[in-house]
């Protein structure tokens, strides 16, 4: 971005130097002598053109002499994870990322090389080269929970100690980064440089055709008015539920209000501003059992959205899998589900549906809640820096450039052409995405799987079990023990 401004200034200078006399007069530092005594005085004050301040002014100018900047990148079976290795493909988003990399290479005089691997290969690769003391990669990306496991093993650097990284810059998501931290160190970062992070937000996708048929409220209007709540969503889901063939059985022939797998149910409790694991004033995890508010939210969800298996399409009878397809996606594609709760990366499964879809943030607990809060699936791709990295100052600069150059070009392409135009297909989707992406958070119970309490809660809710307190009490000691081990691991590697 700086280069563009410098080029504009150079062009202005060139125009002045080669201009006709009238333009030369405008460019000169002093005016010509007046033609007569009655001519108005000429203002001899020099006019200096100054570029407007830009958020990109914080990027330092560096020349790294052709350095090869090496990136280890995880790939995914549901989310977009291309970091530039695809090259120019003719796909707008692929090309935007390729051009981002090329611009950074030119600005810093580096070459960027990328190695793509499945998550399990990234895990073993990082372990092997760090344990061997080898400087193999400058940065790497993997799912958040795996990156933090690497940190506990002592493989990573504390990013808060990298002087050239500034998570206050707008191309990083500071609140999401902080939600994944324990204490002061930062080992995993989210930002605009890798799109899988955004692919792992979980919204509510809705079928506009069903809304119209049933004359239900517009979710977009509800969000704007601050009235999109769990109760409202539950009422709409109940209205959509229909035993279409009238056989008294809930099968794939019927229509359902909600479609959500158990592992994504956490998005509903997170949106209601309830966390299974809380934090104290020192940013340390706290577990004293489920909070009163969490129990209240859980009870509301079980009584309104998950009271019976027939409320959720994933339990519909009669589904036969073809080519590994899953019931939730097939039923949503066929237009038999009102609300579809899946990560953003899964919306691409709905590209070819013959009806319009919309997307909104997960609903608030009630109207008094201040704003919407979005759950980030713990498989979101995060950046880590191996402790074998010999030049963290350089690495921080390159990471800042990659994120900054993505901030407008790549992100605008992602929002406008990939999400809105291909999948969401309406003008209001962008505003909803902005709301959702502005306040994302992870759930530490899911990231670390302490005592497997997260699984107990998810499964119980999806099955409509009301006795959640007694179920959680059975694993409470395990949660405390596992959490203590994690905290001790982080302390030991500091």
C-alpha positions in Angstrom: 0.0 0.0 0.0 2.9 2.4 0.8 4.3 1.7 -2.7 1.1 2.9 -4.3 1.2 6.2 -2.4 4.9 6.7 -3.3 4.1 6.0 -7.0 1.3 8.5 -6.9 3.6 11.2 -5.5 6.2 10.3 -8.2 3.6 10.7 -10.9 2.6 14.1 -9.6 6.2 15.2 -9.8 6.5 13.9 -13.3 3.4 15.8 -14.4 4.7 19.0 -13.0 8.1 18.6 -14.7 6.6 17.9 -18.1 3.6 20.2 -17.9 2.6 23.1 -20.1 3.5 26.6 -18.8 0.1 27.1 -17.1 0.5 23.9 -15.1 4.2 24.7 -14.4 3.0 27.9 -12.8 0.8 25.9 -10.5 3.6 23.6 -9.6 6.2 26.3 -9.1 7.3 27.5 -5.6 6.9 31.2 -6.6 4.5 33.1 -8.8 5.3 34.9 -12.0 5.6 38.8 -12.0 2.1 40.4 -12.4 1.3 41.8 -16.0 0.1 45.2 -14.6 -0.3 47.1 -11.5 -4.0 46.4 -11.3 -3.7 42.6 -11.5 -4.6 40.8 -8.2 -1.6 39.8 -6.1 -0.5 36.2 -6.6 -0.3 33.9 -3.6 3.3 32.9 -3.4 2.8 30.2 -0.7 3.9 26.8 -1.9 1.3 24.1 -2.0 2.5 20.8 -0.6 0.6 17.6 -1.4 0.6 15.2 1.6 -0.7 11.7 1.6 -3.5 11.0 4.0 -2.6 8.9 7.0 -3.1 5.2 6.4 -3.3 2.2 8.7 -0.5 0.7 6.6 1.9 3.4 7.7 3.0 1.2 10.6 4.6 -1.3 8.2 8.4 -0.9 8.2 10.3 -0.7 4.9 12.7 -3.7 4.8 14.9 -5.4 2.2 15.7 -9.0 3.1 18.0 -9.7 0.1 16.0 -12.5 -1.5 15.4 -14.5 1.7 13.3 -17.6 1.3 10.4 -17.3 3.7 9.1 -20.8 4.4 5.5 -21.6 5.4 4.2 -24.9 6.6 0.4 -24.9 5.9 -2.3 -27.3 7.0 -5.1 -28.3 4.5 -8.7 -29.1 5.4 -11.5 -31.3 4.0 -14.2 -28.6 4.6 -12.5 -25.2 4.8 -10.6 -23.0 2.4 -6.9 -23.3 3.4 -5.0 -22.2 0.3 -2.1 -19.9 1.3 -0.8 -19.4 -2.3 0.5 -22.8 -3.3 -2.4 -23.1 -5.9 -0.8 -20.3 -7.9 -3.1 -18.4 -10.3 -6.0 -20.7 -11.2 -8.6 -18.3 -12.6 -10.6 -18.5 -9.3 -10.8 -15.0 -7.9 -9.9 -15.9 -4.4 -6.9 -18.1 -5.4 -5.6 -15.3 -7.6 -6.1 -12.7 -4.8 -4.0 -14.7 -2.5 -1.3 -15.3 -5.1 -1.2 -11.6 -5.8 -1.0 -10.9 -2.1 2.1 -13.1 -1.8 3.7 -11.5 -4.9 3.2 -8.0 -3.5 4.8 -9.0 -0.2 7.7 -10.7 -2.0 8.3 -7.5 -4.0 7.9 -5.1 -1.0 10.3 -7.1 1.2 12.6 -8.7 -1.4 11.8 -12.2 -0.3 10.5 -15.4 -1.9 7.7 -17.2 -0.2 7.6 -21.1 -0.4 4.7 -23.1 0.9 4.5 -26.7 1.9 0.9 -28.1 2.3 0.2 -31.0 4.6 -2.7 -32.7 6.4 -3.0 -31.7 10.0 -1.5 -34.9 11.4 1.6 -34.6 9.1 2.0 -31.0 10.3 2.0 -32.2 13.9 4.7 -34.8 13.3 6.8 -32.5 11.1 6.9 -29.7 13.7 7.8 -32.1 16.5 10.6 -33.7 14.4 12.4 -30.6 13.2 12.1 -28.7 16.5 13.3 -31.7 18.5 16.2 -31.9 16.1 17.0 -28.2 16.5 16.5 -27.6 12.8 15.4 -24.3 11.3 12.9 -25.7 8.8 10.0 -23.2 8.7 9.6 -19.6 9.6 5.9 -19.9 10.5 3.3 -22.6 10.3 -0.4 -23.1 10.5 -2.5 -25.8 12.0 -5.7 -26.2 13.9 -5.8 -24.2 17.1 -5.8 -27.1 19.5 -2.8 -28.7 17.8 -0.9 -25.5 17.8 -1.5 -25.1 21.5 -0.5 -28.7 22.2 2.8 -27.9 20.4 3.2 -24.9 22.7 2.7 -27.1 25.8 5.4 -29.4 24.5 7.8 -26.4 24.3 8.0 -26.3 20.5 6.9 -22.7 20.0 7.9 -19.1 20.7 5.8 -16.7 22.8 4.4 -14.4 20.1 4.0 -11.6 22.6 7.8 -11.4 22.8 8.2 -10.9 19.0 8.9 -7.2 18.8 7.6 -6.8 15.2 4.2 -8.4 15.8 1.5 -6.0 16.9 -1.9 -7.6 17.5 -3.5 -4.2 18.0 -3.3 -3.8 14.2 -6.6 -4.2 12.5 -5.5 -7.2 10.4 -5.3 -9.4 13.6 -8.3 -10.5 15.6 -7.0 -9.6 19.1 -10.1 -10.6 21.0 -10.1 -14.1 19.4 -6.4 -14.4 20.1 -6.9 -13.5 23.8 -9.8 -15.9 24.1 -7.4 -18.8 23.4 -4.6 -17.7 25.8 -3.8 -18.8 29.3 -1.9 -16.2 31.3 0.3 -13.7 29.5 2.0 -15.8 26.7 0.5 -15.9 23.2 1.4 -19.0 21.2 -1.3 -19.0 18.5 -2.5 -16.1 16.4 -5.6 -15.5 14.2 -5.7 -12.9 11.5 -6.5 -12.0 7.9 -3.4 -13.8 6.6 -5.2 -17.2 6.7 -8.8 -17.7 5.7 -9.5 -21.0 7.5 -9.9 -18.9 10.7 -13.0 -17.2 9.2 -14.2 -20.5 7.8 -14.5 -21.8 11.4 -17.0 -19.3 12.7 -20.4 -20.9 13.2 -23.4 -18.8 12.0 -27.1 -19.8 11.5 -28.0 -20.3 7.9 -31.7 -20.1 7.1 -34.0 -21.2 4.2 -35.8 -18.2 2.9 -38.3 -20.3 1.1 -39.6 -21.8 4.3 -39.7 -18.4 6.0 -41.8 -17.0 3.2 -44.2 -20.0 3.1 -44.8 -19.8 6.8 -44.8 -15.9 6.9 -42.2 -15.9 9.6 -40.2 -12.9 10.8 -37.1 -11.9 8.8 -34.0 -12.8 10.7 -32.1 -9.9 9.2 -34.6 -7.4 10.6 -34.5 -9.2 14.0 -30.7 -8.9 14.1 -30.7 -5.2 13.3 -33.4 -4.6 15.9 -31.5 -6.5 18.6 -34.4 -9.0 18.9 -32.8 -12.1 17.4 -32.8 -14.3 20.5 -32.8 -18.0 21.4 -36.5 -17.9 22.2 -37.4 -16.3 18.9 -35.3 -18.8 17.0 -36.9 -21.7 18.9 -40.4 -20.4 18.1 -39.6 -20.2 14.4 -38.0 -23.7 14.4 -41.1 -25.1 16.1 -43.3 -23.5 13.4 -41.3 -25.0 10.6 -41.4 -28.5 12.0 -43.9 -30.6 10.0 -44.7 -34.3 9.7 -45.2 -33.8 5.9 -46.5 -37.3 5.1 -48.6 -37.5 8.2 -47.4 -41.0 9.2 -46.6 -40.0 12.8 -42.9 -40.8 12.3 -40.0 -38.4 11.9 -38.2 -39.5 8.8 -36.3 -38.0 5.8 -39.7 -37.3 4.2 -40.5 -34.6 6.8 -39.5 -31.0 7.5 -37.4 -29.9 10.4 -36.7 -26.6 12.2 -33.1 -27.2 13.1 -30.1 -29.1 11.8 -27.0 -29.2 14.0 -24.5 -31.9 14.9 -23.7 -32.2 18.6 -20.2 -30.8 18.2 -21.6 -27.5 16.9 -24.2 -27.0 19.7 -21.6 -25.1 21.7 -22.2 -22.2 19.3 -25.6 -21.7 21.0 -24.3 -21.5 24.5 -21.3 -19.3 23.5 -23.6 -16.9 21.8 -25.6 -16.6 25.0 -22.4 -15.3 26.7 -22.0 -18.5 28.8 -18.7 -20.3 28.9 -18.0 -23.7 30.3 -14.6 -22.6 31.5 -14.2 -19.0 32.7 -11.2 -16.9 33.4 -10.0 -14.9 36.4 -8.4 -11.4 36.5 -5.0 -12.9 35.6 -6.4 -14.6 32.5 -6.1 -18.0 34.1 -8.8 -20.7 33.6 -11.4 -21.3 36.3 -13.5 -24.3 36.9 -15.9 -24.5 39.8 -18.6 -26.5 38.0 -21.2 -25.0 35.7 -22.2 -21.5 36.4 -25.8 -20.7 37.2 -26.3 -18.8 33.9 -24.9 -21.8 31.9 -27.4 -24.1 33.6 -30.2 -21.7 32.8 -29.2 -21.4 29.1 -28.8 -25.1 28.9 -32.3 -25.6 30.3 -33.8 -23.1 27.9 -32.2 -24.8 24.9 -33.2 -28.3 25.9 -36.8 -27.3 26.6 -37.3 -25.3 23.4 -35.0 -26.6 20.7 -33.9 -30.1 21.7 -36.8 -31.5 23.8 -37.1 -34.4 21.4 -35.1 -36.1 18.7 -37.7 -35.0 16.2 -36.6 -31.4 16.7 -33.2 -32.0 15.0 -32.9 -33.3 11.5 -29.8 -35.3 12.2 -32.0 -37.9 14.0 -34.4 -38.3 11.1 -35.0 -42.0 10.2 -34.6 -43.5 6.7 -31.4 -41.8 5.6 -29.1 -43.8 3.3 -25.6 -42.3 2.8 -24.3 -42.0 -0.7 -20.6 -41.2 -1.3 -20.1 -40.5 2.4 -22.7 -37.7 2.4 -24.2 -36.7 5.7 -27.9 -36.4 6.6 -27.7 -32.8 7.7 -26.2 -31.5 4.4 -28.4 -33.6 2.2 -31.6 -32.6 4.0 -30.6 -28.9 3.9 -29.8 -29.2 0.2 -33.2 -30.6 -0.4 -34.9 -27.7 1.3 -36.3 -29.6 4.3 -34.6 -27.7 7.1 -35.2 -24.1 8.3 -32.0 -23.5 10.3 -28.6 -25.0 9.5 -25.9 -24.6 12.1 -22.5 -25.3 10.6 -19.1 -23.5 10.2 -18.9 -20.9 7.4 -16.7 -23.3 5.5 -19.6 -25.7 5.2 -21.8 -23.2 3.5 -20.2 -24.1 0.2 -22.2 -27.4 0.4 -25.3 -25.3 -0.4 -23.9 -23.7 -3.5 -26.3 -25.4 -5.9 -29.6 -25.3 -3.9 -32.6 -24.1 -5.8 -33.8 -21.7 -3.1 -32.3 -18.6 -1.5 -30.4 -18.9 1.8 -29.5 -16.2 4.3 -27.0 -16.1 7.2 -27.2 -14.4 10.6 -25.1 -14.6 13.8 -26.1 -17.1 16.4 -28.9 -15.5 18.5 -28.5 -13.7 21.8 -29.7 -15.1 25.1 -32.3 -12.3 25.4 -32.8 -8.7 24.2 -30.9 -7.2 27.2 -27.7 -8.9 26.0 -25.3 -6.3 24.5 -24.5 -7.5 21.0 -24.0 -10.8 19.3 -21.2 -13.2 20.2 -19.9 -15.9 17.8 -18.3 -19.2 18.5 -15.1 -20.2 16.7 -14.7 -23.9 16.1 -11.4 -25.0 17.8 -10.2 -26.4 14.5 -9.6 -22.9 13.2 -6.2 -22.5 11.6 -3.8 -20.5 13.8 -0.3 -19.3 13.2 2.6 -20.4 15.3 6.4 -19.7 15.2 8.7 -22.6 15.9 11.3 -21.9 18.7 14.1 -22.9 16.2 13.3 -19.7 14.3 16.6 -17.7 14.2 15.2 -14.3 13.3 11.9 -13.5 14.9 12.1 -9.8 14.0 12.1 -10.6 10.3 9.4 -13.2 10.8 7.2 -10.7 12.5 7.6 -8.2 9.7 6.7 -10.7 7.0 3.7 -12.0 9.0 2.5 -8.4 9.5 2.8 -7.7 5.7 1.0 -10.9 4.8 -1.9 -10.0 7.2 -2.0 -6.4 6.2 -1.9 -7.0 2.5 -4.8 -9.4 3.0 -6.8 -6.9 5.0 -8.5 -5.2 2.1 -7.7 -7.2 -1.1 -8.1 -10.8 0.0 -10.7 -10.2 2.6 -12.9 -8.1 0.3 -12.7 -10.9 -2.4 -13.5 -13.5 0.3 -16.6 -11.5 1.5 -17.9 -10.2 -1.7 -17.3 -12.9 -4.2 -16.9 -16.1 -2.3 -19.5 -15.7 0.5 -22.1 -13.2 -0.7 -22.3 -13.9 -4.4 -21.7 -17.6 -4.5 -23.5 -18.8 -1.4 -25.6 -16.3 0.4 -26.8 -14.4 -2.7 -28.3 -11.3 -1.0 -27.2 -7.8 -0.2 -27.6 -8.0 3.5 -25.3 -11.0 4.1 -22.2 -8.8 4.2 -23.5 -6.8 7.2 -24.4 -10.0 9.0 -20.9 -11.4 8.4 -19.4 -8.2 9.7 -21.4 -8.5 12.9 -20.4 -12.2 13.3 -16.7 -11.8 12.6 -16.4 -8.8 14.9 -16.9 -10.7 18.1 -15.6 -14.2 17.8 -14.3 -16.4 20.7 -13.2 -19.9 21.4 -14.3 -22.2 24.2 -11.4 -23.4 26.3 -13.3 -26.6 27.3 -13.4 -27.5 23.6 -9.8 -26.4 22.8 -8.3 -28.6 25.5 -11.0 -31.2 26.1 -10.4 -31.0 29.8 -12.1 -34.0 31.4 -14.1 -34.4 28.2 -16.8 -32.3 29.8 -17.6 -30.6 26.5 -18.6 -33.9 24.9 -20.8 -34.7 27.9 -22.6 -31.4 27.6 -23.0 -31.5 23.9 -24.3 -35.1 23.7 -26.7 -34.5 26.6 -28.2 -31.4 25.0 -28.6 -32.9 21.6 -30.5 -35.8 23.2 -32.7 -33.4 25.3 -31.3 -34.6 28.7 -32.3 -32.3 31.5 -30.0 -33.6 34.3 -26.9 -31.8 33.1 -25.6 -30.8 36.6 -25.4 -34.3 37.9 -23.8 -35.5 34.6 -21.1 -32.9 34.8 -20.4 -33.5 38.5 -19.3 -37.0 37.6 -16.4 -35.6 35.6 -15.7 -32.4 37.6 -12.6 -33.8 39.3 -11.2 -34.9 36.0 -11.8 -31.4 34.5 -9.8 -29.8 37.4 -7.0 -32.3 37.2 -6.6 -32.0 33.4 -6.8 -28.2 33.6 -4.1 -28.1 36.3 -1.8 -30.2 34.1 -2.3 -27.8 31.2 -1.5 -24.8 33.2 1.6 -26.5 34.7 2.8 -27.4 31.2 2.6 -23.7 30.1 4.4 -22.6 33.2 7.2 -25.2 32.6 7.9 -24.0 29.1 8.1 -20.3 29.9 
